[in-house]
């Protein structure tokens, strides 16, 4: 246990370092790339040099780079009053706080669906190996990883909003988001198709991964021992083979979930008109609204790095060899 | 050395790993079918200028706002003013299923969708394949150097990879695209114009380097302690020679396995960036930009959106199936990020 704790402290230390590096990287991408001038973006097209200089001064863009970086981080993390470049007066942190529940609603719901479907499909494929169902299930997996997420969303919109909207899908509300606290029924109804769309993209990967793991676990010595003890096949599958096979699945889930909460669901959010973190980042990127980008990207990196660290610690807890790596 | 061996010995030699793998692949029916599908898509895309010039008789990069075409022997306008809503939009002609006259219909600028799809395929395939090749090549070099050098070099490379890895790939790609699309890329002697196709290639290649470099670094770490490498070091072989003759041949199968899988990933990324209008820039077309063009027509002329999406799905699915086949033949244990 002490080793795990030591490992955890070390891991979180390096996670902090990675987050610092990411904030510097984003800052450099937007402020130190030659030829990119945030002031020109803010001032608009054809601004005269005097206006440009004024904009530069009022946004603090005439100060040296390290000072600007530190100032921005101070406003973001300590004073928590960082303001958008584009909509002056609108603060970054409340925007992120407002967008977070939308993204969480989308990602958690989709995760429940894809994990359930992935576990069922993966286990079914492994036990039915060699039968017709196995390649069929795996085909669903390939389709899932091959579909462009945004296109699938558009097609779903087309079917539910137009083609079959007058018959089968008349109950589907127009794209958008309704808060959970406001109306749980409408919340679920608005999110149903975004959930299914996002889940379809992931269920296949998990099924494929789990199938491989279960098949290799079923040929392990401990499964043979369990059989020799006379346990039922079902108990062997669920209690022995499946349990070990879940380790890589859980670790992959940690990474995917972190990335999605951090904004990787951007395409799904844009297509279904959900005002989540991904949409916020995307809108900010279109306007080069650097403070908002900085806020959302650091927020994203926080979730991804946290998920990475948790997964590594989970591994260390489950597999003693990883502690010394 | 082999050339001096007696002829008899030559005859008994095992076919070698590459030939065995090729044999395995040729017996994999799913992979073969996927290869055929890919071949068809590639050849069709390469024939885009022929189709545009000799079959459709149209220039898919020129708008034909007031053009006309012939359907069932009648001359009809390519674009008709929209009758719904405010009447401001236009409704382009739908699929005619006649290759000479707007086979899949027109987009909202009156351009032939089928011809644009073929041209878009050239762009999408080019970006996907080049980005994947560059990513795999750079990733292999970085992974091998980090794994073999160890120490400070490895620490620095690994931390840099960690940082890119921790960045959700789409966010990083969009950040880079937004910045670079304004002025292009100037990196020492390397200059890429803002509208150039090499810009998305460079961005996509860069963001996926850790996907390749990380697993290969792990492999090299293990290889480094193997007896044959120790023997090569002990016999005084120079480092470049060890890397080239001992290490590289052992990691090359894994790197090759990643090429089709990465191509699929790169194509999906390109299409997503283009869809968000930070990828391929007009006048160039890619499957992603055509989907974006079709968005405004989604409810009236869905073909413009559906057809390129189906082509992306078909191509990436074929690449994934082929990639699985190559993996089974060359290196069954190879895993990209996320175990796929």
Interface residues (C-beta under 8 A of the other chain):
Chain A: X14 X17 X18 X19 X21 X22 X25 X26 X29 X30 X33 X34 X35 X36 X142 X143 X145 X146 X147 X148 X149 X150 X151 X152 X154 X155 X157 X158 X161 X162 X163 X205 X208 X209 X212 X248 X252 X255 X256 X259 X262 X263 X264 X266 X267 X270 X281 X282 X285 X286 X288 X293 X297 X300 X301 X304 X305 X308
Chain B: X159 X162 X163 X165 X166 X167 X168 X169 X170 X171 X174 X175 X176 X178 X179 X180 X182 X183 X184 X186 X264 X268 X271 X272 X275 X276 X278 X288 X291 X295 X298 X299 X302 X305 X306 X308 X309 X312 X313 X316 X317 X319 X320 X321 X324 X337 X338 X339 X340
